[in-house]
């Protein structure tokens, strides 16, 4: 039972660490993409179509980030809600 607790705890820690790295990386990417868009706008004016492409790419990256974050939160809450079931199964075995 202690082994199960250690495994689940390390899984939660690993998920949160990887989620933190993912969120920091995505935030840095979006920030750099916005800065590069502003730099390009300073040099020459963009057409509406090219600005839409850049903006839609940033929005799609943000959408994927939220999907992944909700999936990780759901997985962690599922693990926490079934913790008692996992403990009973491990004791029964």
C-alpha positions as CSV (number, residue, x, y, z in Angstrom):
1,X,0.0,0.0,0.0
2,X,2.9,2.3,0.7
3,X,4.3,1.5,-2.7
4,X,1.0,2.5,-4.3
5,X,1.0,5.8,-2.4
6,X,4.6,6.6,-3.4
7,X,3.8,5.7,-7.1
8,X,0.7,7.9,-7.2
9,X,2.5,10.7,-5.4
10,X,5.4,10.6,-7.8
11,X,3.0,10.5,-10.7
12,X,1.2,13.7,-9.4
13,X,4.5,15.4,-8.9
14,X,5.7,14.4,-12.3
15,X,2.5,15.6,-14.0
16,X,2.6,19.0,-12.2
17,X,6.3,19.5,-13.1
18,X,5.8,18.6,-16.7
19,X,2.7,20.8,-16.8
20,X,4.6,23.7,-15.3
21,X,7.4,23.3,-17.9
22,X,4.8,23.1,-20.6
23,X,3.0,26.3,-19.4
24,X,6.2,28.2,-19.1
25,X,7.4,27.2,-22.5
26,X,4.0,28.0,-24.1
27,X,3.9,31.4,-22.4
28,X,7.4,32.2,-23.6
29,X,6.5,31.1,-27.1
30,X,3.4,33.3,-27.2
31,X,5.3,36.2,-25.8
32,X,8.0,35.9,-28.3
33,X,5.5,35.5,-31.1
34,X,3.7,38.7,-30.0
35,X,6.9,40.6,-29.8
36,X,8.0,39.4,-33.2
37,X,4.6,40.5,-34.6
38,X,5.0,44.0,-33.1
39,X,8.6,44.2,-34.5
40,X,7.3,43.2,-37.9
41,X,4.6,45.8,-37.7
42,X,7.2,48.5,-36.9
43,X,9.3,47.6,-39.9
44,X,6.5,47.4,-42.5
45,X,2.7,47.2,-42.3
46,X,1.2,43.8,-42.6
47,X,-1.7,42.9,-44.7
48,X,-4.9,41.9,-43.0
49,X,-4.5,38.3,-44.2
50,X,-1.0,37.8,-42.8
51,X,-2.0,39.4,-39.5
52,X,-4.9,37.0,-39.3
53,X,-2.6,34.0,-39.9
54,X,-0.3,35.1,-37.1
55,X,-3.1,35.8,-34.7
56,X,-5.0,32.6,-35.5
57,X,-1.7,30.6,-34.9
58,X,-1.3,32.2,-31.5
59,X,-5.0,31.6,-30.6
60,X,-4.7,27.9,-31.7
61,X,-1.6,27.4,-29.5
62,X,-3.5,28.9,-26.6
63,X,-6.5,26.7,-27.2
64,X,-4.2,23.6,-27.3
65,X,-2.6,24.7,-24.0
66,X,-6.0,25.0,-22.3
67,X,-7.1,21.6,-23.6
68,X,-3.9,20.0,-22.3
69,X,-4.2,21.8,-18.9
70,X,-7.9,20.7,-18.5
71,X,-6.9,17.1,-19.4
72,X,-4.1,17.1,-16.8
73,X,-6.4,18.5,-14.2
74,X,-9.1,15.9,-15.0
75,X,-6.5,13.1,-14.7
76,X,-5.2,14.3,-11.3
77,X,-8.7,14.7,-10.0
78,X,-9.6,11.2,-11.2
79,X,-6.5,9.8,-9.4
80,X,-7.4,11.7,-6.2
81,X,-11.1,10.6,-6.3
82,X,-10.3,6.9,-6.8
83,X,-7.4,6.9,-4.3
84,X,-9.5,4.9,-1.8
85,X,-10.4,2.3,-4.5
86,X,-6.8,1.9,-5.4
87,X,-5.8,1.4,-1.8
88,X,-8.5,-1.2,-1.2
89,X,-7.5,-3.1,-4.3
90,X,-3.9,-3.1,-3.3
91,X,-4.7,-4.3,0.2
92,X,-7.0,-7.1,-1.2
93,X,-4.2,-8.3,-3.5
